[in-house]
Amino acid sequence: MHTSTEGDLLPDVPIKEMHAGEPEYALLQALDSRNEAEVQRLVEGSPQDVARLMRARSVRACTPLMVAAMGHCSESLAARMLELCPEDAGVTARSGTGKTAADYAEMHSGGSQFALSLRALEREALEGRGIGRCPVCGEAVSARTKMHLLADRCRCGDEANTLVVRFFNSSTLAMLERLTMPHFHPLNDGKKLSKKISQSMAVLEALEGSVGSLADWHIVDLCCGKALTSTLAALRHPGVRVTAVDRLSRRKQPHFAEVGLASVEYARLDVLADDFIENIVQTIEKVGRPTAVLGMHLCGRLSERAIELFQAVPLAQRCVLSPCCLPHAKDAPPALAPLYRSNALDSEQYAAWGLHLKEALASQSGTVVDMVEVQDIMSIKNTVITAAKAASTSSMGATLGIQAVLAAPARLFVMCRFGTDALQQCSGEYLLEECEPDSGKFENLLWKHINKDLCLSRSDDGLWQVGTCTLEGVELEACSVQFLRHPEPSRTALPHEMVGSWQKFNVKQKCWRKDGSISVSVCGPALAPPAAACVPTRPVPGEAPA
């Protein structure tokens, strides 16, 4: 049962003062005034008028039925209102604080018959719609979430966005089990899920490409919303610590601790507050790990605030930003002021804003900054800026190469769903051949397919590729026949850490073609599993929490 004071239940300003003269609020006003006779008169009106009155909402989104359940009229009259209440304002409706009429009745009168009736009707209505309750907060949750449906789309090849496809291809069934649990209802059944996954994956892949393994890192996810990026980071990288930061109520966040994902902590902070840097620095220093500051679609000054944090904290070694809109004209940097007085296109303003942020990051001595447009982000604002401080970039080159070789996974999984038989045969498990990491060069790395003469290696021009291999003496050598490749050369990122789509070779046209469904991961993707396997609804038995 939820607990609260009645002061938390009612509007700060009386309804009769806020909506005086507005007929649709007449019932709320009568209840607020505890005018039983007027409430009785109003609920005996025509069905159409009563339905309209019952749909009215107070400042805190309370319906008349909720206010009646608080004891503002007799239980007999409240029961009459329940009979007349339309479904969208009835027992399953929730107020701004997430409570139903049954919650308010239990808070007001404990186990009264009316409260019990409300709860029974609420349960019956939810069960009839195939909806259950979150075991932690009691929020209504669907048995089949949008995450389930999106997983089905990818499994059937109906999803076109390569970032979304790559997410599901690289996710184990155990990860999907976790994500579709009721504890994650704020994010697994939210609006525009495909778009949000594409945004989160773009930022995470940029960080993974810069760092590699995140197991020993601390991520500070600014303006995290409902913490999708934080959740994916924790599930993809066991051992990482994540601090998700936003102003949203904790009620709107996943229940991390209750589901065993203690590596994610939510900090309810205002990023623009004067004491924000001081407060978050305490958390960063307490964790005591190299830190990455993330910001997906930070609006206006929030991007500048992220840069300020990155530059002010020695432990902050990486910053990945995907900026959103420009700041308000009064807060704009002087160099950008002319944009507000010109007829510049939105795309031109956004490009100038991204360049300004890149230069701001690069202004700190020794910081290496990269800025790219990620076309697969489902937004026209698709710039991703990655910055690394001198303390960490000094290892780029030989030292970082050695670290990358040492961190190379013992096996990788390649998935190529479409194309010729030769291309699809590239799918499968590849095992790392023994190599000497003393030179720290990627050309020392080679993964051999477990039962085919195929290998995953780095070409002379620095591209990761999948092709045939032959035995030269006692050593495996990559051959010239290439089937798959990643088009971007890399000095530090391993195959599964590459950002952007892989390509496959089109034999007929003798050219390389982008294929967003190709993935290289450390987790074995399910190869055409049954529908039920792709849409888990309960934890895997015996699975240890991440």
N, C-alpha and C positions, 0 to 999 in steps of 0.2 A: 504494500500500500504506500502511495506517495504521501509525504508529510509536508505541510506548509502552513503558514498562517493565512487567515482570511484576507489579510492585507495584500497577499501575493495573488489572490484570486480575482480581485475586483479592480476596475479601472482606477487610475490615479485621479481622474476627473469624473464626477458623476455623469452618467449617461444622459440624464435629462438636461444637463447644461451643455453637453457637447452636441446633441442632436435635437435640440428644441425645434419643434415645428416640422421635423422630418417624419412622415407617417410610417415609414418602414421600420422605424426604431421605437414605435409606440409601446410594443410589448416589453422590450428591454427596459424602457423608461419606467413602465408600471412595476416591473419586477424590482428594479433598482430602488424605487420608492416604497416597495413592499405594499403596494396598493392592490390588495386581493380582489376587491370588487372590479377594478379596471382590468385586471388580468383575466378574471372570469368573463367579462364582457367581450374582450378581444378574442379569446379562444373560441367563442361561440359564433364567430363571424363565418363568412363563406369559406369553403375549403381553399380557394385560391388566395384569399386574403390571409388566412391563417398560415398557409405554407410560406407566403412572402415574409410574414412577421417572424416565423420560426427560423428563417435563414439569416436574419440580421446578426451581426457580430459586434461585440464590444471592442474597446481599445485593445484588449489582450485576447481578441479573437474568441471570446466566450459566446456561445449560443444561448438563447433563452432557456433551453432545457438545462444547460449547465448552471445558469444562474438560479433556476428553480431548484436544482439539486443541492445548491448551497444553503437552502432553507429560506429563500425569499418568498415562499408561498407555502400553503399547506401541501402535505404529501398527496392528498386526494386530487388537488388541482394540478400538481406536478404530474401525477399519473395520467390525468386527462390530456395534458400537453404531450405526453409521451405517445399517446394513441394517435394524435393528430400530426405528429412531427414527420416531415419528409425525410427520406433516407439520408440525404447529404447533410442534414443538420441533426441527425439522430444519435443513437448510442455509440456509433463508431467515430463520430466527429471528434476532432482534437482541438484544444485551445492553443494559444501561442506558447504556452509552457508545456504542451504535450499531454495534457490531461483530458480524460473523457468525462462525460456526465457521471459515470459510475465512480470515477476517482473522487470527484467533488462530493458526491453523496456519501461515500465512505468517510471522507474527511469531516463532513458535517455531522453525520448521524451514525457513524460506525456501521454496525450490522443491521440496520433497519431493513424492513421488508422491501421498501422502495429501492434501497441501495443494492440489495441482493437481486432484485428483478432487473435493474439496469445492467448489472454485471452479467447475469445469465443471458439477457438479450444481446449484449455486446459480443459475448463469446459465440453465441449461436450465429449471429450475423457474419462474424469473421470466418467461422468454420464453413459457412455456406458459400463464401467467396474463395475458399481455398487459402485463407490467410491465417497465420499464426501470430504469436507474440514473441518479441525479443525477451529472452529469459532474464535480462539485466534491467532494462528500462521499461518493458511492457509495451513498446512501440509495435504497431501492427507490421508484420513482415510477410512478404509473399513467399509461397513455396517455390515458385519459379521466378527468380529475380532477372533483372535485365542482364546481369553478368552471365547467367545461364543461357539466355537467348543469344547473347553475343558469342559465347563459346560455340553454340550450335552453328551460327553463321560462319564462323571461321572453319569449323570442322567440315562443313559442307562446301566450302570454297566460295561462299556468297559474299564474303567481306573483302572489299577492295583496298582498304587502307593498309599499307605495308607495316606501319608501326603497330597497329592493332593485331594484325596477323602474326607479326613477330612476337608480340607479347604472349599470345596463346600458344604459339609453336614452342616457345622456350619455357613455358610453365609446366611443371609437373602436375599430375592429377592431385597430389597432396596439396600443392599451392592453391589449386582451384577449389579444393575442398574447404580450405581455410577461408578463402575470399567469399565464398557463397554461404558461409555460416550466418545465422541471424545476428551475431555480434557485430558484423560488418554492414548492417543494413543501411547506415547513412551513406555509404559509397557504392554498394553493389546493386542498388536499385534506384540510383539517382538519375537525374535528367542528363541528356547528352553524354552518355557514358563513353561512347566511341571517341568523341572529341577529347574528353578528359584523359582517356588512356593514351591517345596519341600525344597529348601534351606531356604527360608524365613520363612516357617512354622516351621522348626526345631529350628531356632534361637528364634522365637517368643514364641513357646511352652516352650522352656527352660526358657525364662525370665518369662513367665506367671506362670510356675511351681515354680519358686523361689520367685516371688513377689505376685502373685494373681492379684488383680485388678491394672491396670496401670493408672487409671483415674487421679491420682494426681502426676504422674511421668513425667519426661522429658527423652526422648530417643535421644541419639546422635548416628546416624546411619552412621558409617564411611565407606568411599568408597562405597557409596550407589548405584552406577551405575544409573539406571533410576528410583530409589527410590521405588521399589516394596515392600521391607520390611517396609519402612517408611509409605507407603500408607496403607498396610494391618494393621499395628499397629494402625493407626489413625482411620480406619474404624471399627476395632474390639473393640477399646477402646475409645469411645467418652470421651473427657476430657483430654486425654493424649496430651502432647506437644512433637513434634518431630522436631529435626534439622537434615536434610539430608545433608551429606557432601560428596563432590566429586569435581573433576577438570573439569567435563564435562560442556559444554556450557549450559546455562539455556534453550536453545532451545530444548535440549534433555531430559528435565524434564517435568513431568505432570504440567498442569496449575492449581496448588492447589488453589490459591486465587480466580481465576475466576470460579471455580466449587464449591466454598463455603467450601473448606477444609482448613481453615485458621490455623488449628492447626499444619500444616506441613510447615516448612520454609526451603528453600534450601540455603546452605552456600557454595559458590564456593571457596574451600580452598584446598591447597596442604598439605596432612597429614604429609609429610616428610619435609615440610619447617621449617626453624629455628623458625619462629614466630607462628607456628600453635597452639601450646599449649596455648600461650598467647592469641591468637585470640579467640579460642573456649572457653576458660575459661570465657572470657567476656560474651559470650552468655549464658553459664551455670549459671553464677552468676546473670545475668539479669533475667533469667527465675525463678531462686530461688527455684527449686524443687529437690527432690531426683532424681538422674540421673542414667540412665543405658547406658553404652557404648556398642554398638553392632558392631560386625565386621564379616560379612559373607564372607568367602573365601578371607581373606586378604593375599596378597602375601608377602613373605619375611619379610622385616623389618616393614611392615605396622602392623603386629600383635604385634610386640614389641612396636610400637608407641601407639597402643591402650592400652596396659598395662601401659605404661608410663603415659598416660592421666588418666586412672583409679586410679592409685596410687598417682598422684599429686593433684587431686582435691577432697577436702573433700565431696562435694555434690555427687560425683560419688560413688554410693553405690552398683551397680551391674555391672558386665562385662560379656558379652557372646560373645565368639569367636568361629568361625569355621575356623581354619587356612587353608591356601592353601600351596603353594610351599615353600621350604626353601629359605632363603636369598642367594644371591650370595656368593661364597666362600670367597671373600675378606671382606664381611660384617658379616660372620657367627660367632656366639659365639665360643670362644676357645674350649668349651666342645664338640662342634659338628664338629670341624675341621676334626677329623679322618673319619667321614662319607664321606667326599668329596674325600678322598684318598683310599677308600675301594670299594669293589664290592657289597656293600650293596644294597639290592633290594629297589625300590622306596617305597614300603610299610614299610620297616624297617626305612628308612630315615624319612618318614612322621610320623611314630609312635614316633621316637626319638624327632622330632621337637615338636610334641604335648606335650610330657612329659616335654620338656624344658620350654615351655610356661606355663604349669601348675605349675611347680616349681617356675617360675618367679612371677606368680600371688600369690602363697602361701608365697613368701618371705616377704611380708608385714605382719607385726605382726597382728594376729587375723583374717586374711582373710581365709574364708572357700572356698575350691575349689573342684569342681566335674568335672570329665571328662568322657564322654561316647561316644561310637560309635553309631550313628543313622543310622541304616541300610537302612532306607527309603529315605535318601538323595540320589538323583540320581547322585552320584559321588563317586569315590573310596576315595576321601578326605572327610570323613564324621564324623570327630571328632568334638564334641561340648564341649567347656569348659565353665563352669559357675562359677563365683567368686562372693562372697558376703563379704563385709567388716564387721569388728567387731561391728561397730555401729549399723548395721542392723541385724547381726547374733545373737546378744545378745538377740534378741526377739524370736529367734527360740526356740521352746519348749513351755512352758506355755504361755508366753506373745503372741508369734506369733499364738499359737493355739487359744487363745481368740480372737485375731484380725480376724483370719480366720473364726471362728464361727460367729462373728458379721458381717463379710462380705459375708456370705453364701447367694447365690441368693434365692429369694423366690420360684423360679421354675426353673426346668431344663428340657431339652428335650433329650430323648434317641432315637437313630435311630439304628435299626438292620434290615437290608434289606434282609438278606439271612439266610437260616436255616429252622428248623421245625416251625410249627405254634406257638408252645410255645415260641420259641426264638423271632419270629417276633412280637409276642404280647407284648414283652417288650418295643417296640417302643411307644412313646407317651409323654405326659406331666406329670411331677412329681412335686408335691407341697411340700414345706418344712413344716414339722411338728414343732410345737412350742417346743423350748428347752431352757435350762438354760445354758448360755455360761460361767458361773463363773469358771468352771474348765478348760475351753479351750480345752476340749478333743473332738476329732472327733467322738467318739462313741455317742456323744449327737446328732449328725446330722442324719436326716433321711428324705428322700423325698418320699412321697406316690403317686403312680399312681392315676390319677384323677378318673378312673373308673374300675380299676382292683386291685386285692389283691396282688400287687407287690410294692416293695419299693427299693430305692437306698440308701445304707447305707455302713458303714465300718465294715468289719469282725474283729474277734478277732486278726487275724494275720496282721491287718493293711491294708487290700486290699479293695478298693472300689468295690462293688458288686451290682448286680441287682438280686433279688430273691423274693420268696413269703414272705408275712408277715401276722401276726396274731394279734388279739387284746387281750392283757393280762391285765385284769382289765380295767383301763382307758388309758393304754399306748399301742402304737404299738410296736411290737417286731419283729425283723428280724428273719426269719425262716431258716432252714438248706438247703432248696432247692434253689440252686443258678443256674442262667441261664447265666449271663454275669459277667465278672470281669475284673479289670485291674491288670496285674501281678506284678506291682511294688508297694510295700508298701509306704505310704506317711505320713509324720508327719505334713506337712504344706499345701500341694496342695489339692484343692477341686476337685471333680470329673471332672468338665469341664476343669480343668487346668492340668490334667495329660498328660505327654509326652509319646508318643509311642502308639502302637496298643492295643486295648482291646481284650479280648478272649471270646469265647462262649463254652459252655459245649457240647461235643459230646456224646450223650447218648449211641449210639451203641458201640463206642470204649472206653467209660468211661474215657475220658481225655479232657483237655482243648486245644482248637485250636485257633490260632491267626486269627483275622478277621479285616483287616484294614478298612472295610466299617462301622464298629460300631463307633458311635460318641455320645458324651455327650456334650451338649452345652447350653448356656443361650438363644440362639436364636432358634426359631422353624424352622427346615428345611422344605422345601417344599416337601411333600410326593407325588412323581411322578407327578409333575406339567406338564402341556402341554408344548410342545417344545418352544412355543413363550414366555412362562413365564420364562423359564430358560435362555433365551437369550435376555434380555431387551436391548432396544436401546435408551431409553429416560428416563429422571428422573421421579420418581413417583410423580404424581400431588399432591401438597400440602405438600410434604415431606420437613421438615426443614433441612437445611444443618447441617452436623455433626460438 
